[in-house]
Amino acid sequence: QFLKQLGIHPDWQFVDVYGMEPELLSMVPRPVCAVLLLFPITEKYETFRTEEEERIKAKGQDVKSSVYFMKQTINNACGTIGLIHAIANNRDKMNFETNSSLKKFLEDSLSMTPEERAKYLETYEVSIMCESNLFCFVLQAPSIDEKVDLHFIALVNVGGHLYELDGRKPFPINHGETSDDSFLEDAIEVCKKFMERDPEELRFNAIALSAA
């Protein structure tokens, strides 16, 4: 129903990942083309994020030009950005309605830089923005005045590589090779690393974009 509101035919659906054990992952409909991870922003994570950025800047990484990435400049819009990342990097699999505002946004922003895409989202029509409550309602984003310590990222498969897309970061993170068949398990391995960095935390949740 939610994807239909965005002008996408219901060939795909968002489903909860109830656990990271093989038997629970087997309950997720396949194929899976994206995973959204909700996790707490803690001091440990922020330290890791800074070190990771410095390491990648020093060593470099391979990021395909076909990866659609955008920065986050709207407060409390990480769910919106994560969803756009999930859909944009699988747009060839989606069947959009002709009048879909999300389709128009993606088409208009394809040639833009990550920063330009963020600015464009700030001024785009209300139906695509967080204030429309479409994204916020489903992803349960907090109000603009609420202190935020939870964050959404998207994990996607582009050209056989698993990318972490986070609008707070300066660039996508390449987590190595993956395939259509192994993507869910590979993405969950990345999610586990987030959990291992904060073993005292329980505020983790994964959502899969999978075949309906």
CORCORRA-V341828 format. One record per residue. N is the residue number from 1. RES is the residue in one small letter. SS is DSSP state (H for helix, E for strand, C for the rest). OMEGA is omega as a letter, one per 30 degrees, with the letter a starting at -180 (999 if undefined). D_LAST is the distance of its C-alpha to the last C-alpha in whole Angstrom. Layout:
BEGIN
N:RES:SS:OMEGA:D_LAST, N:RES:SS:OMEGA:D_LAST
END
This chain:
BEGIN
1:q:C:a:11, 2:f:H:l:13, 3:l:H:l:11, 4:k:H:l:12, 5:q:H:a:16, 6:l:C:l:16, 7:g:C:l:16, 8:i:E:l:12, 9:h:C:a:10, 10:p:C:l:7, 11:d:C:a:5, 12:w:E:a:5, 13:q:E:l:5, 14:f:E:a:9, 15:v:E:l:9, 16:d:E:l:13, 17:v:E:a:15, 18:y:C:l:17, 19:g:C:a:20, 20:m:C:l:21, 21:e:C:a:22, 22:p:H:a:20, 23:e:H:l:20, 24:l:H:l:18, 25:l:H:l:16, 26:s:C:l:15, 27:m:C:a:13, 28:v:C:l:10, 29:p:C:l:7, 30:r:C:f:9, 31:p:C:l:9, 32:v:E:a:10, 33:c:E:l:12, 34:a:E:l:13, 35:v:E:l:15, 36:l:E:l:17, 37:l:E:l:20, 38:l:E:a:22, 39:f:E:a:26, 40:p:E:l:29, 41:i:C:a:32, 42:t:C:l:35, 43:e:H:l:38, 44:k:H:a:37, 45:y:H:a:34, 46:e:H:l:36, 47:t:H:l:38, 48:f:H:a:36, 49:r:H:l:34, 50:t:H:l:38, 51:e:H:l:39, 52:e:H:l:36, 53:e:H:l:36, 54:e:H:a:40, 55:r:H:a:39, 56:i:H:l:37, 57:k:H:a:39, 58:a:H:a:42, 59:k:H:a:40, 60:g:C:l:38, 61:q:C:l:34, 62:d:C:l:32, 63:v:C:a:30, 64:k:C:a:28, 65:s:C:a:29, 66:s:C:l:26, 67:v:C:l:24, 68:y:C:a:24, 69:f:C:l:25, 70:m:C:l:27, 71:k:C:l:29, 72:q:C:l:29, 73:t:C:l:32, 74:i:C:l:31, 75:n:C:l:31, 76:n:C:a:29, 77:a:C:a:26, 78:c:H:l:25, 79:g:H:l:21, 80:t:H:a:21, 81:i:H:l:22, 82:g:H:l:20, 83:l:H:l:17, 84:i:H:l:19, 85:h:H:a:19, 86:a:H:a:16, 87:i:H:a:15, 88:a:H:a:18, 89:n:C:l:18, 90:n:C:a:15, 91:r:C:l:16, 92:d:C:l:16, 93:k:C:a:13, 94:m:C:l:12, 95:n:C:a:13, 96:f:E:l:15, 97:e:C:a:17, 98:t:C:a:21, 99:n:C:a:22, 100:s:C:l:20, 101:s:H:l:22, 102:l:H:l:20, 103:k:H:l:20, 104:k:H:l:24, 105:f:H:a:24, 106:l:H:l:22, 107:e:H:a:24, 108:d:H:a:28, 109:s:H:a:27, 110:l:C:a:27, 111:s:C:a:30, 112:m:C:l:31, 113:t:C:l:32, 114:p:H:l:30, 115:e:H:l:33, 116:e:H:l:33, 117:r:H:l:29, 118:a:H:l:30, 119:k:H:l:33, 120:y:H:l:31, 121:l:H:l:28, 122:e:H:a:31, 123:t:H:a:32, 124:y:C:a:29, 125:e:C:a:28, 126:v:H:a:27, 127:s:H:a:24, 128:i:H:a:23, 129:m:C:a:25, 130:c:H:a:25, 131:e:H:l:27, 132:s:H:a:25, 133:n:C:l:24, 134:l:H:l:20, 135:f:H:a:20, 136:c:H:a:22, 137:f:H:a:21, 138:v:H:a:17, 139:l:H:l:19, 140:q:C:l:22, 141:a:C:l:25, 142:p:C:l:28, 143:s:C:a:31, 144:i:C:a:33, 145:d:C:a:36, 146:e:C:l:34, 147:k:C:a:35, 148:v:C:l:32, 149:d:C:l:32, 150:l:E:a:28, 151:h:E:l:26, 152:f:E:l:23, 153:i:E:l:22, 154:a:E:l:19, 155:l:E:a:19, 156:v:E:l:18, 157:n:E:l:19, 158:v:E:l:21, 159:g:C:l:23, 160:g:C:l:23, 161:h:E:a:24, 162:l:E:a:22, 163:y:E:l:23, 164:e:E:a:24, 165:l:E:a:24, 166:d:C:a:26, 167:g:C:l:28, 168:r:C:a:30, 169:k:C:a:31, 170:p:C:a:33, 171:f:C:l:31, 172:p:C:l:28, 173:i:E:l:28, 174:n:E:a:28, 175:h:E:l:27, 176:g:E:a:27, 177:e:E:l:25, 178:t:C:l:22, 179:s:C:l:20, 180:d:C:a:16, 181:d:C:a:16, 182:s:C:a:18, 183:f:H:a:17, 184:l:H:l:15, 185:e:H:l:19, 186:d:H:l:21, 187:a:H:l:19, 188:i:H:l:20, 189:e:H:l:24, 190:v:H:l:24, 191:c:H:a:23, 192:k:H:l:26, 193:k:H:l:28, 194:f:H:a:28, 195:m:H:a:28, 196:e:H:l:31, 197:r:H:l:33, 198:d:C:a:33, 199:p:C:l:33, 200:e:C:a:35, 201:e:C:l:32, 202:l:C:a:29, 203:r:C:l:27, 204:f:C:l:24, 205:n:E:a:20, 206:a:E:l:17, 207:i:E:a:14, 208:a:E:l:11, 209:l:E:a:9, 210:s:E:a:6, 211:a:E:a:4, 212:a:C:999:0
END
